[in-house]
């Protein structure tokens, strides 16, 4: 998320916590009502109990105490799971809908593609298998990048209109700039949230870097 903010992409306010006391401090700074998220390198954390809602600082501290040190098992960790050693405490947002945005390399075309879907919050592989008509793609000309009109078309494919569509299109262009600039092989924002106030925010993100670009 720090990477994304360098390219102007909006993300929720939040901070990491290593102890229940730190979680309480962050929750106080954010107004008390927060989301407590386990930080492990695996998806599907919510289904495994690694994402919980806290209605106040005391509850945030309690949830953090329960979550830190637990072994979180998800579809991506395997049966042995991963131990939770770090949490992310984030502000709660009033979410109207959740979308998917991904920038990946299409090996068959030897070009990046930008993919979007209205099925945010779900694993994109499952969406592709079950409802491929819900995924929209644009192939990128590497000399031009993602052009504004292409981003607006993708926003339209998602059924977005007006200022929300414009904000989503700008975020897509920013996401592609980030993908290109940091030498990523994957940049996935899932879910990409639309709030009831009409804001477009990257709720969660996954980035894979080309290991030759780690410098």
C-alpha positions, 0 to 999 in steps of 0.5 A: 500500500505504501508503494501504491500511495507513491503513485497517487492511489488512495488506500485506507488509513492504517498502520502495522501493529506487533502487539495488542497495545500497539493495535489499541494505539493505532485504533485510537488514532483512527477513531476506534472503529477499525478492521484488524487484518492478519499479515501473512503471505497468503490470500483467503485470510477473511475465510480463515478468521484473519480479518475481523471488525472491531467496534472500539479500541478495547475490542481491537486490542482483544482481537489483536491479542487473539490473532497474534500468535495464531496459526492461520490456515487458508486455501493458499497456506496449505494445512500447516498454515502460517503463524500471525506475527504482525497485524494491519489496523485500518480504518473502517469504510462504508463500502457500497461495492467491491471490484477487482483490478489486476495488471499482469503479463500475458505470456502468450502475447508478450505484453501486459494486460489490465483486467477488471471484474465486478466480482471483487473480493473473490479469487479471480481464478474462480471467477474466470472458471465460473463466470468468465463473462464478468472479466474485462481485459485490455492489452497494453501497448508498452510504448504507450501504457494504459491510455485514459480512454482505455481506462474509461472503457474498462470503468464503463464495462464495470457499469461505473458512471459519472465521477466514480467512473472518472476516479476509477479510470484515474486509479487504473492508469496510476496502477499501470504506472506503478506496475511499470515503474517498480518492474512488477510481474503482477499488481493486483488490487482486490478488492477495489472498493467503491464507498457510499460517498463515491470514493474509489479506494484500494482496500487490499493489494498484492504485488509480485516483483521481478526478482531481477529488479529487487535493487 
